[in-house]
Amino acid sequence: MNSQRMAIKVTKSTEKILDVLKEGRATPGYLADETDISRQTIHTQLNALLAGKYIQQVHEPTGLYELVNDPREEDTES
């Protein structure tokens, strides 16, 4: 089984980012444009989601990310 995920706090910013990633892969710039969230906050949230293994980076040069597991769905399971 996969290693245990680190729990993260799902904020309004996280919700917006997850909503976009649920539709498909996205870069930080695209996420910022679609959500009106600052790039700094986008990067902070992406790092937390990466650490929790909720997303993965699929193309390092462009910073393309995809959703692996939605932490909001895990919250509803408990």
N, CA, C and O atoms as CSV, one atom per row, in Angstrom:
chain,resi,resn,atom,element,x,y,z
A,1,MET,N,N,0.843,-1.185,0.000
A,1,MET,CA,C,0.000,0.000,0.000
A,1,MET,C,C,0.885,1.244,0.000
A,1,MET,O,O,2.022,1.203,0.470
A,2,ASN,N,N,0.353,2.360,-0.534
A,2,ASN,CA,C,1.112,3.606,-0.585
A,2,ASN,C,C,1.442,4.103,0.805
A,2,ASN,O,O,0.746,3.800,1.774
A,3,SER,N,N,2.525,4.879,0.888
A,3,SER,CA,C,2.869,5.454,2.181
A,3,SER,C,C,1.757,6.399,2.615
A,3,SER,O,O,1.024,6.944,1.790
A,4,GLN,N,N,1.649,6.578,3.906
A,4,GLN,CA,C,0.566,7.381,4.464
A,4,GLN,C,C,0.692,8.838,4.040
A,4,GLN,O,O,1.791,9.393,4.018
A,5,ARG,N,N,-0.420,9.447,3.708
A,5,ARG,CA,C,-0.429,10.845,3.288
A,5,ARG,C,C,-0.423,11.764,4.494
A,5,ARG,O,O,-0.975,11.451,5.549
A,6,MET,N,N,0.222,12.913,4.304
A,6,MET,CA,C,0.224,13.945,5.324
A,6,MET,C,C,-1.085,14.728,5.189
A,6,MET,O,O,-1.416,15.194,4.099
A,7,ALA,N,N,-1.815,14.872,6.264
A,7,ALA,CA,C,-3.070,15.623,6.229
A,7,ALA,C,C,-2.773,17.102,6.018
A,7,ALA,O,O,-1.810,17.637,6.566
A,8,ILE,N,N,-3.596,17.744,5.232
A,8,ILE,CA,C,-3.438,19.182,5.021
A,8,ILE,C,C,-4.748,19.880,5.354
A,8,ILE,O,O,-5.823,19.282,5.307
A,9,LYS,N,N,-4.631,21.150,5.690
A,9,LYS,CA,C,-5.823,21.963,5.938
A,9,LYS,C,C,-6.323,22.460,4.584
A,9,LYS,O,O,-5.580,23.095,3.835
A,10,VAL,N,N,-7.567,22.172,4.282
A,10,VAL,CA,C,-8.147,22.604,3.011
A,10,VAL,C,C,-8.786,23.978,3.218
A,10,VAL,O,O,-9.834,24.112,3.850
A,11,THR,N,N,-8.119,24.991,2.665
A,11,THR,CA,C,-8.597,26.370,2.760
A,11,THR,C,C,-9.423,26.708,1.517
A,11,THR,O,O,-9.561,25.885,0.612
A,12,LYS,N,N,-9.968,27.921,1.484
A,12,LYS,CA,C,-10.707,28.359,0.292
A,12,LYS,C,C,-9.789,28.382,-0.924
A,12,LYS,O,O,-10.206,28.031,-2.028
A,13,SER,N,N,-8.537,28.795,-0.722
A,13,SER,CA,C,-7.570,28.794,-1.823
A,13,SER,C,C,-7.311,27.375,-2.304
A,13,SER,O,O,-7.266,27.119,-3.508
A,14,THR,N,N,-7.140,26.455,-1.364
A,14,THR,CA,C,-6.910,25.058,-1.721
A,14,THR,C,C,-8.096,24.523,-2.509
A,14,THR,O,O,-7.918,23.814,-3.499
A,15,GLU,N,N,-9.303,24.858,-2.073
A,15,GLU,CA,C,-10.527,24.413,-2.761
A,15,GLU,C,C,-10.514,24.861,-4.224
A,15,GLU,O,O,-10.797,24.071,-5.125
A,16,LYS,N,N,-10.183,26.129,-4.450
A,16,LYS,CA,C,-10.163,26.660,-5.819
A,16,LYS,C,C,-9.125,25.939,-6.673
A,16,LYS,O,O,-9.390,25.595,-7.824
A,17,ILE,N,N,-7.944,25.711,-6.103
A,17,ILE,CA,C,-6.876,25.017,-6.826
A,17,ILE,C,C,-7.306,23.591,-7.149
A,17,ILE,O,O,-7.119,23.125,-8.273
A,18,LEU,N,N,-7.875,22.903,-6.177
A,18,LEU,CA,C,-8.320,21.525,-6.387
A,18,LEU,C,C,-9.427,21.450,-7.435
A,18,LEU,O,O,-9.471,20.507,-8.225
A,19,ASP,N,N,-10.317,22.435,-7.445
A,19,ASP,CA,C,-11.386,22.453,-8.448
A,19,ASP,C,C,-10.812,22.521,-9.860
A,19,ASP,O,O,-11.292,21.831,-10.759
A,20,VAL,N,N,-9.788,23.351,-10.057
A,20,VAL,CA,C,-9.161,23.459,-11.379
A,20,VAL,C,C,-8.421,22.162,-11.714
A,20,VAL,O,O,-8.542,21.649,-12.826
A,21,LEU,N,N,-7.654,21.632,-10.752
A,21,LEU,CA,C,-6.899,20.402,-11.007
A,21,LEU,C,C,-7.815,19.201,-11.233
A,21,LEU,O,O,-7.428,18.244,-11.904
A,22,LYS,N,N,-9.002,19.243,-10.688
A,22,LYS,CA,C,-9.959,18.149,-10.897
A,22,LYS,C,C,-10.386,18.093,-12.367
A,22,LYS,O,O,-10.743,17.030,-12.874
A,23,GLU,N,N,-10.348,19.235,-13.043
A,23,GLU,CA,C,-10.708,19.307,-14.461
A,23,GLU,C,C,-9.583,18.805,-15.361
A,23,GLU,O,O,-9.830,18.422,-16.505
A,24,GLY,N,N,-8.342,18.802,-14.853
A,24,GLY,CA,C,-7.209,18.344,-15.650
A,24,GLY,C,C,-5.904,18.952,-15.168
A,24,GLY,O,O,-5.874,19.695,-14.186
A,25,ARG,N,N,-4.838,18.631,-15.865
A,25,ARG,CA,C,-3.508,19.129,-15.504
A,25,ARG,C,C,-3.440,20.641,-15.636
A,25,ARG,O,O,-4.157,21.245,-16.435
A,26,ALA,N,N,-2.552,21.250,-14.826
A,26,ALA,CA,C,-2.426,22.707,-14.857
A,26,ALA,C,C,-1.053,23.138,-14.371
A,26,ALA,O,O,-0.413,22.451,-13.575
A,27,THR,N,N,-0.615,24.286,-14.866
A,27,THR,CA,C,0.625,24.912,-14.409
A,27,THR,C,C,0.274,25.936,-13.328
A,27,THR,O,O,-0.881,26.344,-13.211
A,28,PRO,N,N,1.269,26.351,-12.536
A,28,PRO,CA,C,1.002,27.387,-11.535
A,28,PRO,C,C,0.443,28.675,-12.152
A,28,PRO,O,O,-0.446,29.306,-11.579
A,29,GLY,N,N,0.960,29.057,-13.305
A,29,GLY,CA,C,0.465,30.260,-13.974
A,29,GLY,C,C,-0.998,30.140,-14.366
A,29,GLY,O,O,-1.775,31.078,-14.190
A,30,TYR,N,N,-1.368,28.986,-14.896
A,30,TYR,CA,C,-2.761,28.746,-15.268
A,30,TYR,C,C,-3.650,28.765,-14.030
A,30,TYR,O,O,-4.738,29.341,-14.047
A,31,LEU,N,N,-3.180,28.132,-12.952
A,31,LEU,CA,C,-3.946,28.122,-11.701
A,31,LEU,C,C,-4.164,29.544,-11.187
A,31,LEU,O,O,-5.258,29.884,-10.736
A,32,ALA,N,N,-3.126,30.368,-11.254
A,32,ALA,CA,C,-3.241,31.758,-10.803
A,32,ALA,C,C,-4.253,32.520,-11.657
A,32,ALA,O,O,-5.072,33.274,-11.132
A,33,ASP,N,N,-4.194,32.321,-12.969
A,33,ASP,CA,C,-5.126,33.003,-13.871
A,33,ASP,C,C,-6.570,32.568,-13.635
A,33,ASP,O,O,-7.480,33.398,-13.634
A,34,GLU,N,N,-6.776,31.287,-13.438
A,34,GLU,CA,C,-8.132,30.746,-13.293
A,34,GLU,C,C,-8.760,31.027,-11.929
A,34,GLU,O,O,-9.984,31.092,-11.811
A,35,THR,N,N,-7.934,31.192,-10.906
A,35,THR,CA,C,-8.460,31.313,-9.542
A,35,THR,C,C,-8.328,32.709,-8.946
A,35,THR,O,O,-8.917,32.990,-7.902
A,36,ASP,N,N,-7.562,33.590,-9.595
A,36,ASP,CA,C,-7.267,34.921,-9.045
A,36,ASP,C,C,-6.573,34.838,-7.689
A,36,ASP,O,O,-6.750,35.707,-6.836
A,37,ILE,N,N,-5.784,33.786,-7.500
A,37,ILE,CA,C,-4.968,33.605,-6.299
A,37,ILE,C,C,-3.541,34.001,-6.670
A,37,ILE,O,O,-3.098,33.732,-7.786
A,38,SER,N,N,-2.819,34.636,-5.748
A,38,SER,CA,C,-1.450,35.067,-6.041
A,38,SER,C,C,-0.561,33.860,-6.338
A,38,SER,O,O,-0.791,32.758,-5.839
A,39,ARG,N,N,0.448,34.095,-7.153
A,39,ARG,CA,C,1.383,33.012,-7.496
A,39,ARG,C,C,2.094,32.482,-6.255
A,39,ARG,O,O,2.373,31.286,-6.163
A,40,GLN,N,N,2.385,33.358,-5.305
A,40,GLN,CA,C,3.041,32.918,-4.072
A,40,GLN,C,C,2.142,31.934,-3.323
A,40,GLN,O,O,2.610,30.895,-2.859
A,41,THR,N,N,0.863,32.257,-3.206
A,41,THR,CA,C,-0.073,31.355,-2.531
A,41,THR,C,C,-0.233,30.066,-3.319
A,41,THR,O,O,-0.312,28.987,-2.733
A,42,ILE,N,N,-0.281,30.166,-4.643
A,42,ILE,CA,C,-0.368,28.961,-5.488
A,42,ILE,C,C,0.807,28.047,-5.185
A,42,ILE,O,O,0.617,26.850,-4.966
A,43,HIS,N,N,2.021,28.590,-5.168
A,43,HIS,CA,C,3.214,27.772,-4.914
A,43,HIS,C,C,3.185,27.165,-3.513
A,43,HIS,O,O,3.551,26.003,-3.338
A,44,THR,N,N,2.760,27.930,-2.526
A,44,THR,CA,C,2.660,27.406,-1.158
A,44,THR,C,C,1.677,26.241,-1.101
A,44,THR,O,O,1.964,25.203,-0.503
A,45,GLN,N,N,0.522,26.420,-1.725
A,45,GLN,CA,C,-0.499,25.372,-1.722
A,45,GLN,C,C,-0.037,24.143,-2.504
A,45,GLN,O,O,-0.261,23.012,-2.071
A,46,LEU,N,N,0.606,24.358,-3.651
A,46,LEU,CA,C,1.102,23.227,-4.443
A,46,LEU,C,C,2.147,22.437,-3.662
A,46,LEU,O,O,2.153,21.207,-3.703
A,47,ASN,N,N,3.030,23.136,-2.952
A,47,ASN,CA,C,4.043,22.444,-2.148
A,47,ASN,C,C,3.399,21.599,-1.055
A,47,ASN,O,O,3.842,20.481,-0.793
A,48,ALA,N,N,2.360,22.126,-0.419
A,48,ALA,CA,C,1.651,21.357,0.614
A,48,ALA,C,C,0.953,20.146,0.002
A,48,ALA,O,O,0.983,19.055,0.570
A,49,LEU,N,N,0.325,20.339,-1.155
A,49,LEU,CA,C,-0.356,19.227,-1.827
A,49,LEU,C,C,0.639,18.177,-2.313
A,49,LEU,O,O,0.351,16.980,-2.275
A,50,LEU,N,N,1.809,18.625,-2.769
A,50,LEU,CA,C,2.868,17.685,-3.172
A,50,LEU,C,C,3.366,16.886,-1.979
A,50,LEU,O,O,3.516,15.667,-2.062
A,51,ALA,N,N,3.622,17.569,-0.871
A,51,ALA,CA,C,4.119,16.902,0.337
A,51,ALA,C,C,3.114,15.872,0.838
A,51,ALA,O,O,3.494,14.823,1.359
A,52,GLY,N,N,1.835,16.178,0.677
A,52,GLY,CA,C,0.789,15.256,1.102
A,52,GLY,C,C,0.489,14.175,0.084
A,52,GLY,O,O,-0.346,13.303,0.325
A,53,LYS,N,N,1.167,14.228,-1.060
A,53,LYS,CA,C,0.982,13.265,-2.153
A,53,LYS,C,C,-0.433,13.298,-2.729
A,53,LYS,O,O,-0.965,12.277,-3.164
A,54,TYR,N,N,-1.029,14.487,-2.723
A,54,TYR,CA,C,-2.347,14.665,-3.321
A,54,TYR,C,C,-2.240,15.041,-4.793
A,54,TYR,O,O,-3.171,14.822,-5.569
A,55,ILE,N,N,-1.087,15.612,-5.173
A,55,ILE,CA,C,-0.821,15.953,-6.568
A,55,ILE,C,C,0.563,15.439,-6.925
A,55,ILE,O,O,1.359,15.087,-6.054
A,56,GLN,N,N,0.833,15.405,-8.227
A,56,GLN,CA,C,2.190,15.081,-8.665
A,56,GLN,C,C,2.573,16.014,-9.806
A,56,GLN,O,O,1.731,16.486,-10.570
A,57,GLN,N,N,3.871,16.260,-9.888
A,57,GLN,CA,C,4.382,17.090,-10.969
A,57,GLN,C,C,4.677,16.160,-12.135
A,57,GLN,O,O,5.456,15.216,-12.001
A,58,VAL,N,N,4.058,16.426,-13.273
A,58,VAL,CA,C,4.222,15.531,-14.418
A,58,VAL,C,C,5.202,16.064,-15.451
A,58,VAL,O,O,5.645,15.317,-16.324
A,59,HIS,N,N,5.548,17.344,-15.366
A,59,HIS,CA,C,6.525,17.919,-16.294
A,59,HIS,C,C,7.261,19.045,-15.592
A,59,HIS,O,O,6.759,20.163,-15.477
A,60,GLU,N,N,8.465,18.728,-15.122
A,60,GLU,CA,C,9.225,19.681,-14.309
A,60,GLU,C,C,9.529,21.001,-15.006
A,60,GLU,O,O,9.344,22.052,-14.393
A,61,PRO,N,N,9.991,21.000,-16.274
A,61,PRO,CA,C,10.330,22.291,-16.893
A,61,PRO,C,C,9.175,23.297,-16.926
A,61,PRO,O,O,9.398,24.499,-16.786
A,62,THR,N,N,7.954,22.815,-17.110
A,62,THR,CA,C,6.813,23.732,-17.177
A,62,THR,C,C,6.044,23.805,-15.869
A,62,THR,O,O,5.160,24.650,-15.724
A,63,GLY,N,N,6.359,22.939,-14.913
A,63,GLY,CA,C,5.634,22.919,-13.648
A,63,GLY,C,C,4.211,22.440,-13.820
A,63,GLY,O,O,3.291,22.971,-13.198
A,64,LEU,N,N,4.024,21.435,-14.663
A,64,LEU,CA,C,2.693,20.891,-14.910
A,64,LEU,C,C,2.335,19.899,-13.810
A,64,LEU,O,O,3.096,18.974,-13.523
A,65,TYR,N,N,1.164,20.101,-13.195
A,65,TYR,CA,C,0.721,19.266,-12.079
A,65,TYR,C,C,-0.589,18.579,-12.419
A,65,TYR,O,O,-1.377,19.062,-13.233
A,66,GLU,N,N,-0.804,17.419,-11.762
A,66,GLU,CA,C,-2.094,16.754,-11.883
A,66,GLU,C,C,-2.530,16.243,-10.522
A,66,GLU,O,O,-1.707,15.943,-9.657
A,67,LEU,N,N,-3.828,16.152,-10.352
A,67,LEU,CA,C,-4.425,15.672,-9.108
A,67,LEU,C,C,-4.317,14.153,-9.049
A,67,LEU,O,O,-4.647,13.463,-10.014
A,68,VAL,N,N,-3.852,13.634,-7.913
A,68,VAL,CA,C,-3.755,12.193,-7.704
A,68,VAL,C,C,-4.886,11.733,-6.789
A,68,VAL,O,O,-5.593,10.775,-7.101
A,69,ASN,N,N,-5.052,12.414,-5.672
A,69,ASN,CA,C,-6.117,12.123,-4.709
A,69,ASN,C,C,-6.616,13.434,-4.130
A,69,ASN,O,O,-5.823,14.278,-3.712
A,70,ASP,N,N,-7.915,13.601,-4.107
A,70,ASP,CA,C,-8.506,14.837,-3.597
A,70,ASP,C,C,-8.655,14.740,-2.078
A,70,ASP,O,O,-9.394,13.884,-1.592
A,71,PRO,N,N,-7.966,15.604,-1.313
A,71,PRO,CA,C,-8.059,15.534,0.151
A,71,PRO,C,C,-9.467,15.804,0.671
A,71,PRO,O,O,-9.799,15.394,1.784
A,72,ARG,N,N,-10.289,16.477,-0.103
A,72,ARG,CA,C,-11.669,16.732,0.315
A,72,ARG,C,C,-12.468,15.435,0.361
A,72,ARG,O,O,-13.365,15.287,1.191
A,73,GLU,N,N,-12.152,14.505,-0.517
A,73,GLU,CA,C,-12.842,13.219,-0.526
A,73,GLU,C,C,-12.418,12.368,0.657
A,73,GLU,O,O,-13.225,11.608,1.193
A,74,GLU,N,N,-11.156,12.485,1.074
A,74,GLU,CA,C,-10.680,11.745,2.245
A,74,GLU,C,C,-11.358,12.251,3.504
A,74,GLU,O,O,-11.660,11.469,4.406
A,75,ASP,N,N,-11.605,13.575,3.574
A,75,ASP,CA,C,-12.271,14.156,4.742
A,75,ASP,C,C,-13.675,13.599,4.921
A,75,ASP,O,O,-14.133,13.436,6.052
A,76,THR,N,N,-14.365,13.304,3.826
A,76,THR,CA,C,-15.740,12.823,3.917
A,76,THR,C,C,-15.812,11.339,4.244
A,76,THR,O,O,-16.868,10.842,4.636
A,77,GLU,N,N,-14.695,10.625,4.084
A,77,GLU,CA,C,-14.684,9.193,4.364
A,77,GLU,C,C,-14.640,8.891,5.848
A,77,GLU,O,O,-15.067,7.814,6.264
A,78,SER,N,N,-14.124,9.830,6.678
A,78,SER,CA,C,-14.019,9.560,8.108
A,78,SER,C,C,-15.244,9.966,8.863
A,78,SER,O,O,-15.302,9.799,10.081
